[in-house]
Amino acid sequence: MTSKLNGGDAFPEVALTTTAGEVLTLPRDLSSPWTVVLFYRGHW
């Protein structure tokens, strides 16, 4: 189990595969220091 982030915590590095098949590594591949990330699980 991972722990929740608190205000001021650094976002952990996460590798995601896009729908185009490319790998996006957060936060390294983002150009802005301010970003909103929304995880949508869809229908299970």
VEXDREN-2710 file (C-alpha; in Angstrom, 1 decimal):
% VEXDREN-2710
k/r/px/py/pz
1/MET/0.0/0.0/0.0
2/THR/1.4/3.4/-0.9
3/SER/0.9/6.5/1.2
4/LYS/-1.1/9.6/0.2
5/LEU/0.7/12.8/-0.8
6/ASN/0.5/15.8/1.5
7/GLY/0.7/19.4/0.5
8/GLY/4.3/20.2/-0.5
9/ASP/5.2/16.6/-1.2
10/ALA/7.1/15.9/-4.4
11/PHE/5.1/13.9/-7.0
12/PRO/6.7/10.4/-7.3
13/GLU/8.0/9.3/-10.6
14/VAL/5.4/7.3/-12.5
15/ALA/5.6/5.8/-16.0
16/LEU/2.4/5.7/-18.0
17/THR/1.6/4.3/-21.4
18/THR/-0.5/6.7/-23.6
19/THR/-3.3/5.5/-25.9
20/ALA/-0.7/6.1/-28.8
21/GLY/1.6/3.6/-27.2
22/GLU/4.2/6.1/-26.0
23/VAL/5.6/6.1/-22.5
24/LEU/5.1/9.3/-20.5
25/THR/7.1/9.6/-17.3
26/LEU/5.6/12.0/-14.7
27/PRO/6.7/14.5/-13.6
28/ARG/9.9/14.4/-15.7
29/ASP/8.2/14.7/-19.1
30/LEU/6.0/17.7/-18.2
31/SER/7.1/21.1/-19.3
32/SER/5.2/23.0/-16.5
33/PRO/5.9/22.9/-12.8
34/TRP/2.1/23.2/-12.2
35/THR/0.1/20.3/-13.5
36/VAL/-3.2/18.6/-12.7
37/VAL/-3.2/14.8/-13.2
38/LEU/-6.5/13.0/-13.3
39/PHE/-6.7/9.3/-13.1
40/TYR/-9.9/7.8/-14.5
41/ARG/-10.3/4.1/-14.0
42/GLY/-13.1/3.8/-16.5
43/HIS/-15.6/0.9/-16.3
44/TRP/-14.4/-2.3/-14.5
END
